[in-house]
Amino acid sequence: MPQRNFSVKISLMFLTVLLGCNPPSPKEKLVVYSPHGKEMLGYFEKKFEAANPNIDVVWLDMGSQNVLDRVRTEKENPQADIWWGGPKELFEQAESLNLFGVFQPTWAQSVGTEYKSRNGFWFATFLSPQCIMYNTELLDSIAAPKDWDDLLDEKWQQKIIIRDPIPSGTMRTIFAAMIEKERKRTGSVDSGFAWLAKLHANTKSYAADPSQLFIKLARGEAIVTLWNMNDALLQARENNYPFGFMIPKSGTVFAIEGIALIDGAKHLENAKKFYEFVTTPESLKEQAEKFYRLPARKDVMIQTEWMTGRSFEPLDINADSARANQAVWIKHWQETIRAK
């Protein structure tokens, strides 16, 4: 009998311990779709989770056109909570398809009308200047192309690699700008497609994603590309890729990059927290210093070392026209130029 009493006591003690221990609550989720790259996404995932330990951030890094296509496909059953990054024209298209929820961030009045939705569906975070990027081990700054039209010279035949424009917001922005540039010069959109046809003739291959673009350029499979300035700087720093860049002397093309909540987001409150978190002055300063981003907000003035001595004059084109016609023009390029 004493042995039995001892066993009962041990069992009661074990049950008391179990009842007294509260199992950890499962973390809430937040799903982010973004083209901003693993470096910046990983950094802000960790930083946001440290400030919000009850939230688990899951991000998918993909081209901005892919983000739009995916959000549109998932409209009846949204899987993402927030879309962070990508050109204005794709955000405007998504808004027209009723893919966003309305949200007014605390800094809504700190961006100009051209940098936000009139109805509060999206707001711009960055201005990303596009550039000519090249392999510095195979080409020096003197020999590198200095302007957009230089890329059409026969000496660059089979020496250019381009990120596939179909899923890429960056390349869609550049291609539409080149067509608009030529239309302004000649009065005909056909001259814009003729420009792209010459570029296509000099292009060795089209990379399926940014990682492939960087690897192939670094290996010397081609020596020149068109891409955004922030990645040229970031990949040289993070991966020691031999990348240099030129801001075209006739003017750069700016991608106005936005942020928006997905309509019907399953983790809406978490998405709002993330939205505000990555757009604070402190976060924008870090994004400028660590990831070479130019804030769109007029109340956040940042001057970092990498900006010193660089000017970012915009290409003199009708940017609204380029944005409005982009989808049609890219489709025409795919069917009549690349298909050949």
C-alpha positions, 0 to 999 in steps of 0.5 A: 500500500505505501508503494501505491500511495507513492505512485499516486503522488508521482502521477499527481505531481506529473499531471500538475506540472503538465497542467501548469505548463502552457504550450506556446501559442502558434505564431500568426502568419503574414505572407508577403509577395515581392520582387525586392530580392532575398537580401532585403526581404530576409533582412526585414523579415528578421527585423519585423519578427524581432519587433513582433515575435508572435508573427511569422513572416513568409515571403515569396520573391518573384518578378512583379508581373508574376506577383500581379498574375498570381494575385489575380489568379488567387482573387477568390482565395487570396494567399498573400496579405501584402504586395511590396515592390513593383512598378506603378503601372502594375499597381494601377492595373491591379487596382483596376482589377479590384485586387487591393484593399484600401489603406491609408498609412500614417504618412499618406500625405507625404507623397505626391499625387503621382506616387499614390492611388487617388482612392487609397489602394496603393502608395509608392515607397521607392524610385528605382533608377534603371541603368546599363550594367556591365561586367567590370572584369571584361569591360572598363568604364571607358569602353562601356555603353554610355547611353541607351542608343549605344546598345544598338551598336553592332559591336555589342552583338551577342554580348548583351543578356536581358532579363526576360521582360514578360515576368519582369516589371523592371524590363517592362518599364525600360522597354516601354520607355524606349518605345516612348523615347523613339515615338517622341523623336519620330512621331511613330511608335513603329520606330520604338519597335524598330529600336527594340528589334535592333536591341534584340539582334544584339541580345545573346539570351534572355535570363529567366530570373534575376539570379540567372541574369547575375550569374551569367553576367558575372561568368562573362556569358555576356558582358552588358545588360539593362537593369536597376541601379540598386541591384548593380550595387547590391550584388557587387557588395553581397556576392562580389560580382564584378558589376559596374553601371552607367546612368545613361547620359540622356536620362534614366528611367525611374520605376515608381515602386509601390506597396499595397494590401491584398483585398481579402487578406487573411492576416490583415492586421499583421499586414497593416503592421508590416506596411507601416513597419517597412515605411518608417523613416528609420526603415527607409533610411536603412533601405537607402543605406543597405539596399540602395533605395531612393525613398519616394516620400518628400518628408524623408531626405536621405544622403548616403555615400553611394549617392555622392557625385551621382545625378539621376536626371529622368529621361525626357519622355511622356512617362504616363503614356509609357505606363498606359501602353506598356502591356500592349507594347510588351505583348506586341514585342513578344509576338512580333520581335522575340517570336522571330 
